Amino acid sequence: MTKPRNPPEFNQLTTFFLQYADEMYASVEEMIDDGWLSLTPAQQRVACAFLDQILSGEYSETELREIWRASNAALQPMRGRRDNCRKLFELMRARYETIKDPVPPEQFEAFCVCFDIALEADARDIPKAVRGADLDRAIEYGLSWCSRVDLAILSDFLSSVMARPDAAEQLTRLQKRVHPGTETFSGPGAPPEEPAVVQALPRVLTIIAKKLA
C-alpha cells in the first residue's frame, strides 16, 4: 500500500517531540498535549483524521515508522521495539479526546462579546465585578439579546464545559478564540489575566436558570 503523505497539521503535532523533551516535560502525555494545543480546532481535526487513517490496520509497523520519520519529530522513541510506533500513534489519538475543545455555539460568542462590552464600558468597576451587582449588570447585558431558545442552548453548552475537570482552562481557550482581546481582571483566587467570563460562569448559569424558570 502506498504510504500516505503527512499533512502539515500532523507534522506540527510531532514538532513537540524534541531531543531534550525529557528535560522539558514530566511525561510523554504532557508533551503530546502541548502538540495538540498548538493546533486550532480545524487543524486538530485534520491531524486526528490522519491518525485514524494510519491506525486503521492497513499499515504495517514498518510503514508507520516511515510516516514517523517523515514528520517533524526529532525523537525516534520506537527504535528496536515491536509495535511501538503504533502504540505511540494510539496514545496521540487517545490524548486528543482529553484535550479537544467542543465547538461553541454562536450564542457563546455573542455573549462573550456583549459581556466584555459591558465590562469595558464600566472599566473602573471591573475589580469589583466578581463581588456582586456590577457583575450581574454585565451578565444581564450579555444575555439581553437572547431568546429562551438561545438561553437554553447557552446554558447547555456552558454546563457541559463546567462538567469537565479542565473547565477553566478549556473555557479560557474557547473564550479567547471566539473573542480575542477580552476584558480581564483578577478576582479572589483567580489566576492573573483569566478572562472575566471564566470567573463569572457560575453566576451566568444562575441568572440563565432564573430567566428560564
MARTIKOL-38579 format. One line per 4 residues: number of its first residue (from 1); their letters; for each residue x, y, z of C-alpha. Coordinates in Angstrom, 3 decimals. Example, Ala and Ser with C-alpha at 12.3 -4.5 7.8 and 13.67 -1.06 7.14 Angstrom:
2
1) as) 12.300/-4.500/7.800 | 13.670/-1.060/7.140
END
This chain:
213
1) mtkp) 0.000/0.000/0.000 | 1.235/3.482/-0.841 | 2.385/5.362/2.234 | 0.089/8.373/2.871
5) rnpp) 1.546/11.862/2.716 | 1.830/13.501/6.130 | -0.434/16.553/6.356 | 1.213/19.729/7.756
9) efnq) -1.118/19.583/10.762 | 0.218/16.179/11.757 | 3.811/17.301/11.263 | 3.189/20.305/13.514
13) lttf) 1.800/17.984/16.170 | 5.032/15.973/16.111 | 7.217/19.081/16.368 | 6.995/18.819/20.148
17) flqy) 8.963/15.560/20.158 | 12.238/17.373/20.816 | 15.699/15.941/21.501 | 15.680/17.028/25.134
21) adem) 11.960/16.622/25.729 | 12.600/14.584/28.875 | 14.106/17.712/30.448 | 11.100/19.835/29.477
25) yasv) 8.172/17.516/30.160 | 7.244/15.326/33.081 | 5.596/12.770/30.797 | 5.074/11.929/27.145
29) eemi) 1.371/12.696/27.640 | 2.208/16.280/28.599 | 4.378/16.636/25.508 | 1.637/15.285/23.241
33) ddgw) -0.957/17.574/24.837 | 1.187/20.624/24.083 | 1.356/19.481/20.488 | -2.425/19.206/20.224
37) lslt) -2.947/22.567/21.920 | -0.640/24.255/19.412 | -3.239/23.491/16.722 | -6.533/25.220/16.019
41) paqq) -9.673/23.047/16.301 | -9.758/22.688/12.497 | -6.097/21.645/12.431 | -6.710/19.217/15.281
45) rvac) -9.442/17.520/13.281 | -7.139/17.109/10.260 | -4.374/15.579/12.393 | -6.901/13.339/14.135
49) afld) -8.333/12.122/10.827 | -4.816/11.276/9.654 | -4.162/9.279/12.814 | -7.439/7.427/12.299
53) qils) -6.343/6.614/8.755 | -2.928/5.238/9.659 | -4.318/3.316/12.646 | -6.989/1.638/10.517
57) geys) -4.983/-1.601/10.422 | -3.965/-1.192/6.790 | -0.403/-0.132/7.577 | 2.410/-2.239/9.000
61) etel) 4.717/-1.184/11.803 | 7.424/-0.581/9.199 | 5.149/1.746/7.245 | 4.125/3.572/10.415
65) reiw) 7.783/4.142/11.247 | 8.320/5.626/7.793 | 5.442/8.021/8.455 | 7.030/8.998/11.761
69) rasn) 10.440/9.569/10.166 | 8.803/11.830/7.581 | 7.357/14.010/10.347 | 8.954/16.893/12.260
73) aalq) 9.803/14.741/15.282 | 13.412/14.783/16.465 | 12.931/11.639/18.572 | 12.724/8.002/17.490
77) pmrg) 11.040/6.501/20.573 | 10.054/3.287/18.813 | 13.558/2.155/17.840 | 14.018/-1.633/18.071
81) rrdn) 10.698/-2.306/19.787 | 7.852/-4.194/18.194 | 4.651/-2.196/17.588 | 5.995/0.810/19.500
85) crkl) 5.209/3.264/16.717 | 1.620/2.054/16.543 | 1.316/2.349/20.305 | 2.669/5.881/20.179
89) felm) 0.162/6.871/17.497 | -2.614/5.264/19.549 | -1.547/7.318/22.555 | -1.515/10.508/20.476
93) rary) -5.021/9.719/19.243 | -6.237/8.989/22.776 | -4.808/12.263/24.104 | -6.827/14.174/21.518
97) etik) -10.006/13.007/23.213 | -8.838/14.522/26.503 | -7.967/17.998/25.195 | -10.213/18.663/22.206
101) dpvp) -12.438/21.666/22.612 | -16.134/21.459/21.828 | -17.412/23.640/19.022 | -19.007/26.631/20.759
105) peqf) -22.459/27.688/19.544 | -22.911/31.178/18.117 | -24.733/32.126/21.331 | -21.486/31.711/23.274
109) eafc) -19.561/34.074/21.005 | -22.335/36.666/21.108 | -22.487/36.501/24.901 | -18.705/36.894/25.237
113) vcfd) -18.691/39.976/23.018 | -21.589/41.671/24.801 | -20.302/40.720/28.243 | -16.905/42.268/27.516
117) iale) -18.536/45.411/26.119 | -20.415/45.813/29.394 | -17.238/45.424/31.448 | -15.272/47.758/29.214
121) adar) -17.951/50.418/29.479 | -17.546/50.341/33.246 | -13.848/49.529/33.421 | -13.288/51.207/36.761
125) dipk) -15.627/48.656/38.329 | -14.018/45.563/36.829 | -12.083/44.606/40.005 | -15.352/44.766/41.964
129) avrg) -17.365/42.830/39.413 | -16.799/39.421/40.955 | -18.458/40.571/44.148 | -21.955/41.462/43.081
133) adld) -24.078/43.999/41.278 | -21.510/45.091/38.692 | -21.051/41.516/37.523 | -24.804/40.929/37.369
137) raie) -25.258/44.053/35.260 | -22.585/42.893/32.808 | -24.138/39.422/32.592 | -27.625/40.845/32.060
141) ygls) -26.291/42.956/29.201 | -24.517/39.941/27.734 | -27.773/37.979/27.787 | -30.062/40.844/26.751
145) wcsr) -30.317/39.711/23.117 | -31.134/36.062/23.979 | -34.459/34.381/23.341 | -35.474/31.475/25.575
149) vdla) -34.109/29.094/22.951 | -30.781/30.950/22.920 | -30.625/30.864/26.708 | -31.252/27.119/26.759
153) ilsd) -28.534/26.477/24.141 | -26.049/28.666/26.004 | -26.883/27.035/29.339 | -26.443/23.515/27.956
157) flss) -23.092/24.416/26.399 | -21.712/26.138/29.496 | -22.922/23.313/31.734 | -21.162/20.747/29.548
161) vmar) -17.926/22.734/29.782 | -18.276/23.100/33.548 | -18.599/19.314/33.887 | -15.075/18.797/32.573
165) pdaa) -12.136/18.564/35.003 | -10.268/21.186/32.945 | -13.268/23.518/32.724 | -11.423/26.781/33.472
169) eqlt) -8.610/26.064/31.007 | -10.995/24.963/28.278 | -13.333/27.915/28.715 | -10.377/30.297/28.651
173) rlqk) -9.218/28.851/25.332 | -12.704/28.956/23.864 | -13.412/32.491/25.001 | -10.113/33.844/23.713
177) rvhp) -10.639/32.016/20.442 | -14.076/33.481/19.722 | -13.323/36.946/21.089 | -9.607/37.847/21.347
181) gtet) -8.551/40.898/23.321 | -11.086/40.379/26.062 | -11.549/42.205/29.309 | -9.694/40.572/32.194
185) fsgp) -9.464/41.089/35.909 | -8.169/39.234/38.921 | -10.930/38.126/41.237 | -10.485/36.260/44.517
189) gapp) -8.376/33.170/43.865 | -8.309/33.734/40.113 | -5.114/33.428/38.071 | -3.859/36.716/36.583
193) eepa) -5.264/37.540/33.158 | -8.010/34.947/33.362 | -10.904/36.147/31.201 | -13.708/37.665/33.212
197) vvqa) -16.279/35.308/31.709 | -14.408/32.339/33.215 | -14.761/33.734/36.722 | -18.344/34.785/36.046
201) lprv) -19.545/31.415/34.763 | -21.295/30.136/37.919 | -23.227/33.394/38.165 | -24.040/33.302/34.430
205) ltii) -25.628/29.876/34.829 | -27.586/31.028/37.874 | -29.012/34.039/36.047 | -29.891/31.971/32.966
209) akkl) -31.678/29.432/35.179 | -33.783/32.226/36.714 | -34.695/33.560/33.273 | -35.772/30.107/32.123
213) a) -37.768/29.334/35.275
END
